[in-house]
């Protein structure tokens, strides 16, 4: 988190490279066991529409929801625990950013990219949003925006 708050692109790249994916075994193994018909109770998190799973989010907000996979079906698990207020606030900010980003992409709105980047919780300044926007647009295939 500190690397993303610093605004240094190099610090962010180092943090991403150092980010372990220890969770991976907890995603693949339960899926494979479920495919084989073995109910194991391990949660896999799927990115899905809220659909009233968490009343703190809009019905159509896209959030990660724990599921169990068995045979050929994903079963949504009950919402037993509520995250702390600071975690929920951060999650709401990311959900709002992702909604705005999707709209900017669908509308092919190059100017909207700056506004969208300003909504991201880790964008350090308007100048950084402007630089990132220029870099994004510059690297798109010609005629995209």
C-alpha positions in Angstrom: 0.0 0.0 0.0 2.8 2.4 0.8 4.4 1.9 -2.6 1.1 2.8 -4.3 0.6 5.8 -2.1 4.1 7.2 -2.9 3.3 7.9 -6.5 6.7 6.6 -7.7 6.2 4.4 -10.8 9.4 2.5 -9.9 8.2 1.8 -6.3 4.9 0.5 -7.7 6.7 -1.8 -10.2 8.9 -3.2 -7.5 5.8 -3.8 -5.3 4.0 -5.6 -8.1 7.1 -7.8 -8.8 7.4 -8.7 -5.1 3.7 -9.4 -4.7 3.4 -13.1 -4.0 0.5 -15.1 -5.3 0.3 -17.5 -2.4 -3.5 -17.5 -2.8 -3.3 -19.2 -6.1 -3.3 -22.7 -4.6 -6.4 -21.8 -2.7 -8.2 -20.9 -6.0 -7.1 -23.7 -8.3 -7.2 -26.7 -5.8 -10.8 -26.1 -4.6 -12.0 -25.7 -8.2 -10.4 -29.0 -9.2 -11.7 -30.8 -6.2 -15.1 -29.4 -6.9 -14.9 -30.5 -10.5 -14.3 -34.0 -9.1 -17.4 -33.8 -6.9 -15.5 -33.3 -3.6 -17.2 -30.7 -1.5 -14.3 -29.1 0.4 -15.8 -25.9 1.8 -12.9 -23.7 0.6 -14.1 -20.3 -0.8 -13.1 -19.1 -4.2 -13.7 -15.4 -4.8 -15.5 -14.6 -8.1 -15.9 -11.0 -9.4 -19.6 -10.7 -9.9 -22.5 -8.2 -9.6 -23.5 -7.7 -6.0 -27.2 -8.7 -6.4 -28.0 -7.9 -2.8 -25.1 -9.9 -1.4 -23.7 -6.9 0.5 -26.2 -4.2 1.4 -23.4 -1.7 1.6 -23.1 -1.7 -2.2 -25.5 -1.1 -5.1 -27.2 -4.1 -6.6 -25.2 -3.8 -9.8 -21.9 -3.0 -8.2 -19.2 -5.5 -9.2 -17.5 -7.0 -6.1 -15.6 -10.1 -5.2 -18.0 -12.7 -3.6 -17.0 -16.0 -2.1 -18.3 -19.1 -3.9 -17.9 -22.8 -3.6 -17.6 -24.9 -6.7 -19.2 -28.4 -6.8 -19.6 -30.5 -9.9 -20.5 -28.0 -12.6 -22.0 -25.2 -10.5 -20.7 -22.2 -8.5 -22.6 -21.7 -5.2 -22.5 -18.2 -3.6 -21.6 -18.5 0.1 -23.4 -16.6 2.8 -22.1 -13.2 3.9 -21.1 -13.9 7.5 -18.6 -11.2 8.2 -18.6 -7.5 7.5 -15.3 -5.8 6.7 -14.1 -2.9 8.8 -15.3 0.6 8.0 -11.9 1.7 6.5 -11.7 -1.4 4.2 -15.3 -0.9 3.1 -14.6 2.8 2.3 -11.6 1.7 0.2 -13.7 -1.0 -1.6 -16.4 1.6 -2.4 -13.8 3.9 -3.9 -12.4 1.1 -6.1 -16.0 0.1 -7.2 -16.7 3.7 -8.1 -13.5 4.0 -10.0 -14.1 0.7 -11.9 -17.6 1.9 -12.8 -16.2 5.2 -14.1 -13.4 3.4 -16.0 -15.9 1.1 -17.7 -18.0 4.1 -18.8 -14.9 6.0 -20.2 -13.9 2.9 -22.2 -17.4 2.2 -23.6 -17.8 5.9 -24.5 -14.2 6.0 -26.0 -13.8 9.2 -24.0 -10.1 10.2 -23.9 -10.9 13.2 -21.7 -12.9 11.1 -19.3 -9.7 9.0 -18.7 -8.2 11.9 -16.6 -11.4 12.3 -14.6 -11.6 8.5 -14.1 -8.0 8.3 -13.0 -8.6 11.1 -10.4 -11.2 8.8 -8.8 -8.7 6.0 -8.3 -7.8 5.9 -4.6 -4.1 5.6 -5.4 -3.8 8.4 -7.9 -1.5 10.9 -6.1 -2.3 14.1 -8.0 -4.1 15.7 -11.0 -0.7 16.0 -12.7 -0.2 12.2 -12.3 -3.6 11.5 -13.7 -2.8 13.7 -16.7 0.5 12.0 -17.3 -1.1 8.5 -17.0 -3.9 9.5 -19.4 -1.4 10.7 -22.0 0.5 7.5 -21.7 -2.7 5.4 -22.0 -4.0 7.2 -25.1 -0.5 7.3 -26.7 -0.3 3.5 -26.5 -3.7 2.8 -27.9 -4.0 1.5 -31.5 -4.5 4.4 -33.9 -8.2 5.3 -34.4 -9.2 3.8 -31.0 -9.9 7.2 -29.4 
